[in-house]
Amino acid sequence: MAESVSARVVLEKLSTMIPCETHESKEYYRIGDLAREFDVSLRTLRFYEDRGLLHPKRSGSTRLYSRKDRKRLKIILLIKSLGFSLVDIEEMLKLYDEDQTHEGLNTILGKFAQQLKVLQTQKADIEKAIVDIEDATKRIKDFA
């Protein structure tokens, strides 16, 4: 990977993995627009705002999300869908905001490698639990 590629570019490209119905055609989006588009609750969007992950403008009581907020939401949803914690999301968004190159990419790669190990362990645990349940179910049926 070239050193000139930044954390911002990588996260934005990866965020295309998150399906959405529309393209960045509007200047601003209302909270309901983004909630519908990304199939998240209004509460989720408000939570992300409270945590400082999104920064919508206000027009009275109406939240207006910019194209930048929409991009950030896609990145948040991507990172969340990969099983990362809120702390990890905050850290990766910091790298995104700082537009770091080499160091930022290494940090992201390290986090992805750690998360892959966690998910592989969880997968093995789930596969063992499935085998155990199948075995227990067979034994229960044999008793009956």
VEXMIDREN-295017 format. One line per field, with one value per residue: x, y, z of N, C-alpha, C in turn; chain; residue in one letter. Coordinates in steps of 0.1 Angstrom, whole numbers, padded with zeros to 4 digits. Example, Ala and Ser with C-alpha at 12.3 -4.5 7.8 and 13.67 -1.06 7.14 Angstrom:
% residues 2
neast = (0132,0128)
nnorth = (-0057,-0022)
nup = (0078,0071)
caeast = (0123,0137)
canorth = (-0045,-0011)
caup = (0078,0071)
ceast = (0132,0129)
cnorth = (-0033,0000)
cup = (0078,0079)
chain = (A,A)
resn = (A,S)
END
This chain:
% residues 144
neast = (0009,0007,0024,0013,-0014,-0041,-0056,-0081,-0089,-0088,-0107,-0130,-0133,-0137,-0161,-0179,-0189,-0211,-0245,-0266,-0294,-0294,-0274,-0248,-0264,-0277,-0273,-0278,-0291,-0320,-0326,-0344,-0342,-0316,-0318,-0337,-0324,-0301,-0311,-0312,-0319,-0335,-0327,-0302,-0287,-0289,-0275,-0249,-0243,-0243,-0221,-0202,-0195,-0209,-0218,-0242,-0258,-0280,-0313,-0335,-0352,-0345,-0323,-0297,-0279,-0247,-0230,-0206,-0211,-0228,-0210,-0193,-0211,-0215,-0190,-0188,-0209,-0198,-0175,-0187,-0202,-0183,-0178,-0164,-0156,-0171,-0152,-0131,-0142,-0143,-0115,-0107,-0121,-0108,-0083,-0092,-0102,-0078,-0065,-0044,-0015,0008,0012,-0014,-0026,-0012,-0021,-0049,-0047,-0036,-0056,-0076,-0065,-0064,-0091,-0100,-0088,-0103,-0129,-0125,-0120,-0145,-0161,-0151,-0158,-0186,-0191,-0183,-0202,-0225,-0221,-0221,-0247,-0262,-0253,-0263,-0290,-0295,-0289,-0309,-0332,-0327,-0332,-0359)
nnorth = (-0012,0022,0048,0073,0071,0078,0074,0085,0082,0054,0045,0058,0045,0019,0022,0021,-0004,-0004,-0006,0018,0038,0062,0087,0110,0136,0157,0188,0190,0167,0155,0142,0120,0113,0102,0082,0065,0059,0045,0026,0028,0038,0068,0074,0061,0078,0102,0094,0090,0116,0127,0115,0128,0119,0126,0157,0175,0204,0228,0238,0256,0232,0212,0188,0190,0173,0172,0165,0156,0146,0125,0109,0102,0088,0066,0054,0050,0031,0010,0003,-0005,-0026,-0045,-0054,-0038,-0019,0009,0026,0019,0028,0056,0060,0053,0072,0094,0091,0093,0119,0133,0127,0109,0093,0069,0061,0061,0042,0019,0017,0012,-0012,-0028,-0028,-0041,-0066,-0075,-0076,-0095,-0118,-0120,-0124,-0148,-0165,-0163,-0174,-0201,-0208,-0207,-0226,-0249,-0249,-0253,-0280,-0292,-0287,-0301,-0327,-0329,-0327,-0349,-0369,-0364,-0370,-0398,-0406,-0404)
nup = (0000,-0009,0007,0005,0005,0025,0058,0058,0031,0028,0047,0037,0012,0020,0033,0013,0014,0029,0024,0007,-0001,-0016,-0032,-0026,-0030,-0019,-0001,0026,0051,0068,0100,0100,0073,0070,0089,0077,0053,0060,0077,0105,0139,0151,0176,0177,0159,0174,0196,0185,0179,0205,0215,0201,0176,0153,0139,0135,0121,0135,0129,0144,0161,0144,0132,0110,0088,0073,0041,0049,0074,0067,0053,0074,0090,0074,0077,0104,0107,0091,0106,0130,0120,0116,0141,0159,0189,0205,0214,0197,0173,0177,0179,0153,0138,0146,0134,0108,0107,0112,0089,0085,0072,0067,0095,0104,0088,0095,0121,0117,0103,0122,0142,0127,0123,0149,0155,0137,0148,0172,0162,0148,0170,0183,0164,0163,0189,0187,0167,0181,0202,0187,0178,0203,0211,0192,0197,0224,0219,0204,0223,0241,0227,0224,0250,0251)
caeast = (0000,0015,0024,0005,-0028,-0044,-0066,-0094,-0092,-0091,-0120,-0141,-0134,-0143,-0175,-0189,-0195,-0224,-0255,-0274,-0303,-0292,-0261,-0246,-0269,-0282,-0264,-0281,-0301,-0326,-0323,-0352,-0336,-0304,-0323,-0343,-0314,-0291,-0318,-0308,-0330,-0333,-0320,-0288,-0281,-0287,-0264,-0236,-0241,-0240,-0207,-0193,-0191,-0215,-0219,-0252,-0262,-0294,-0322,-0345,-0350,-0342,-0309,-0293,-0266,-0240,-0225,-0195,-0217,-0233,-0198,-0189,-0221,-0212,-0177,-0192,-0217,-0189,-0167,-0196,-0206,-0172,-0177,-0155,-0162,-0173,-0138,-0124,-0148,-0138,-0101,-0105,-0126,-0098,-0074,-0099,-0102,-0064,-0061,-0030,-0011,0015,0010,-0028,-0029,-0007,-0030,-0061,-0044,-0034,-0069,-0084,-0059,-0069,-0106,-0101,-0086,-0114,-0140,-0122,-0122,-0159,-0166,-0148,-0167,-0200,-0191,-0183,-0215,-0235,-0219,-0225,-0262,-0266,-0251,-0272,-0304,-0296,-0290,-0323,-0342,-0325,-0338,-0373)
canorth = (0000,0034,0057,0085,0068,0082,0067,0090,0076,0040,0044,0062,0035,0007,0026,0018,-0017,-0002,-0003,0030,0040,0074,0092,0123,0146,0168,0196,0186,0156,0155,0130,0109,0109,0093,0070,0056,0055,0035,0016,0030,0045,0082,0073,0058,0090,0111,0088,0093,0130,0129,0110,0136,0113,0133,0171,0181,0218,0230,0249,0254,0218,0202,0185,0190,0166,0176,0154,0151,0138,0113,0100,0098,0078,0053,0049,0045,0018,0000,-0002,-0012,-0039,-0054,-0058,-0030,-0012,0024,0032,0017,0037,0069,0061,0053,0084,0104,0089,0098,0134,0138,0123,0103,0084,0057,0057,0058,0030,0008,0015,0006,-0026,-0035,-0030,-0051,-0079,-0079,-0079,-0107,-0129,-0120,-0130,-0162,-0172,-0164,-0184,-0214,-0211,-0209,-0239,-0259,-0248,-0260,-0294,-0297,-0287,-0312,-0339,-0330,-0329,-0364,-0377,-0362,-0378,-0412,-0409,-0404)
caup = (0000,-0010,0019,0002,0008,0039,0066,0053,0018,0030,0054,0028,0002,0027,0037,0002,0017,0036,0014,0010,-0012,-0024,-0034,-0019,-0039,-0012,0007,0040,0053,0081,0108,0094,0060,0073,0096,0067,0043,0066,0085,0119,0146,0154,0188,0173,0154,0185,0205,0179,0181,0219,0217,0193,0163,0142,0142,0127,0123,0140,0124,0154,0167,0133,0129,0095,0086,0060,0034,0057,0085,0060,0051,0088,0095,0067,0083,0118,0105,0086,0117,0139,0114,0117,0154,0167,0200,0203,0216,0184,0163,0180,0175,0138,0133,0149,0123,0096,0108,0111,0076,0086,0061,0071,0109,0105,0081,0103,0133,0112,0099,0135,0148,0119,0126,0163,0154,0130,0157,0181,0154,0146,0182,0185,0154,0168,0201,0182,0161,0192,0209,0178,0178,0216,0212,0183,0205,0235,0213,0200,0235,0247,0219,0227,0262,0250)
ceast = (0009,0013,0015,-0010,-0031,-0055,-0080,-0098,-0096,-0104,-0132,-0143,-0141,-0157,-0185,-0194,-0208,-0234,-0263,-0283,-0300,-0277,-0260,-0251,-0274,-0271,-0266,-0292,-0307,-0324,-0331,-0347,-0325,-0309,-0329,-0333,-0305,-0298,-0313,-0319,-0326,-0324,-0305,-0281,-0279,-0276,-0250,-0233,-0237,-0225,-0197,-0188,-0197,-0218,-0230,-0254,-0276,-0301,-0334,-0342,-0347,-0327,-0307,-0279,-0260,-0236,-0213,-0200,-0222,-0221,-0193,-0198,-0218,-0199,-0180,-0199,-0208,-0181,-0175,-0200,-0195,-0169,-0168,-0163,-0164,-0160,-0130,-0129,-0143,-0123,-0099,-0110,-0116,-0087,-0079,-0099,-0088,-0058,-0047,-0027,-0005,0011,-0005,-0032,-0024,-0016,-0043,-0058,-0042,-0047,-0077,-0078,-0063,-0083,-0108,-0098,-0097,-0126,-0138,-0124,-0137,-0165,-0163,-0156,-0181,-0201,-0191,-0196,-0226,-0233,-0224,-0240,-0268,-0265,-0261,-0286,-0305,-0297,-0304,-0333,-0340,-0331,-0353,-0379)
cnorth = (0012,0042,0069,0083,0071,0073,0072,0083,0061,0038,0048,0051,0022,0010,0023,0004,-0016,0002,0010,0032,0051,0077,0105,0134,0158,0176,0192,0175,0158,0142,0118,0104,0099,0080,0060,0050,0044,0025,0016,0038,0060,0083,0070,0071,0101,0107,0091,0108,0133,0125,0118,0130,0120,0147,0178,0196,0217,0241,0248,0240,0208,0200,0184,0184,0169,0163,0147,0142,0125,0103,0094,0087,0065,0046,0043,0031,0007,-0006,-0009,-0025,-0049,-0058,-0050,-0023,0003,0031,0031,0026,0051,0070,0061,0066,0096,0103,0095,0113,0140,0135,0118,0094,0071,0052,0053,0045,0018,0006,0008,-0009,-0034,-0038,-0041,-0065,-0084,-0084,-0092,-0119,-0131,-0127,-0145,-0170,-0174,-0174,-0198,-0218,-0214,-0223,-0250,-0260,-0255,-0275,-0299,-0297,-0298,-0325,-0340,-0333,-0344,-0372,-0376,-0370,-0393,-0416,-0411,-0416)
cup = (0000,0003,0017,0004,0023,0045,0061,0040,0019,0036,0045,0017,0008,0030,0025,0004,0024,0025,0017,-0003,-0021,-0024,-0027,-0029,-0032,-0004,0022,0040,0067,0087,0103,0081,0062,0080,0086,0058,0048,0076,0100,0126,0148,0167,0186,0168,0165,0194,0198,0180,0195,0222,0209,0180,0151,0148,0134,0131,0129,0133,0133,0161,0157,0132,0114,0094,0073,0053,0041,0068,0079,0058,0064,0093,0087,0073,0096,0116,0099,0098,0127,0133,0115,0132,0164,0178,0197,0205,0203,0173,0165,0176,0160,0132,0135,0138,0110,0096,0106,0097,0075,0075,0067,0085,0110,0099,0089,0115,0129,0109,0112,0142,0140,0122,0139,0162,0147,0139,0167,0174,0151,0158,0185,0176,0159,0180,0197,0175,0171,0199,0200,0178,0192,0217,0203,0190,0216,0230,0210,0212,0242,0240,0221,0240,0261,0244)
chain = (A,A,A,A,A,A,A,A,A,A,A,A,A,A,A,A,A,A,A,A,A,A,A,A,A,A,A,A,A,A,A,A,A,A,A,A,A,A,A,A,A,A,A,A,A,A,A,A,A,A,A,A,A,A,A,A,A,A,A,A,A,A,A,A,A,A,A,A,A,A,A,A,A,A,A,A,A,A,A,A,A,A,A,A,A,A,A,A,A,A,A,A,A,A,A,A,A,A,A,A,A,A,A,A,A,A,A,A,A,A,A,A,A,A,A,A,A,A,A,A,A,A,A,A,A,A,A,A,A,A,A,A,A,A,A,A,A,A,A,A,A,A,A,A)
resn = (M,A,E,S,V,S,A,R,V,V,L,E,K,L,S,T,M,I,P,C,E,T,H,E,S,K,E,Y,Y,R,I,G,D,L,A,R,E,F,D,V,S,L,R,T,L,R,F,Y,E,D,R,G,L,L,H,P,K,R,S,G,S,T,R,L,Y,S,R,K,D,R,K,R,L,K,I,I,L,L,I,K,S,L,G,F,S,L,V,D,I,E,E,M,L,K,L,Y,D,E,D,Q,T,H,E,G,L,N,T,I,L,G,K,F,A,Q,Q,L,K,V,L,Q,T,Q,K,A,D,I,E,K,A,I,V,D,I,E,D,A,T,K,R,I,K,D,F,A)
END
